[in-house]
Amino acid sequence: MKKFKIKTGDLVRVISGEHKNEEGKILSVDFSKDKVIVEGVNLVSKHTKPSTKSPQGGIIKKEAPIHVSNVALIDAETKKTTRVGFRVEGDKKVRFSKRSNQLI
């Protein structure tokens, strides 16, 4: 199974592409396609038919996936992008920010 250094709920910034410099929280991660869905970023219009759930139908704005290489984690302390490292503290493996050396 693939492993990414970012998880659902992390605050990230888009570092390349059409939505560069936009920030948001990761809503989901798709390991099979190497993509993440970031809240409020890469919005697309989806046309929906009327149904019992939405009797009006219409156009809905929805987040589309972005490749995981186009996002970077934001350091909570410095508010800048950072790389992620792993280390073992006690008997637990933890993530830390390489910019500020603080635990994530």
RAFENGI-V778178 format. One line per field, one symbol per residue. ss: DSSP state (H for helix, E for strand, L for the rest). phi: phi as a letter, one per 40 degrees, with the letter a starting at -180 (. if undefined). Layout:
ss=???
phi=???
//
This chain:
ss=LLLLLLLLLLEEEELLLLLLLLEEEEEEEELLLLEEEELLLLEEEEEELLLLLLLLLEEEEEELLEEHHHEEEELLLLLLEELEEEEEELLEEEEEELLLLLEL
phi=.cbbcbbcgccbbcbahcbdgcbacccabbccbfbbbbcgbgcbcbcbccaccbccghbbcacbcbccccbbccccccgbcacbbbabbgbbcbcacccbgccc
//
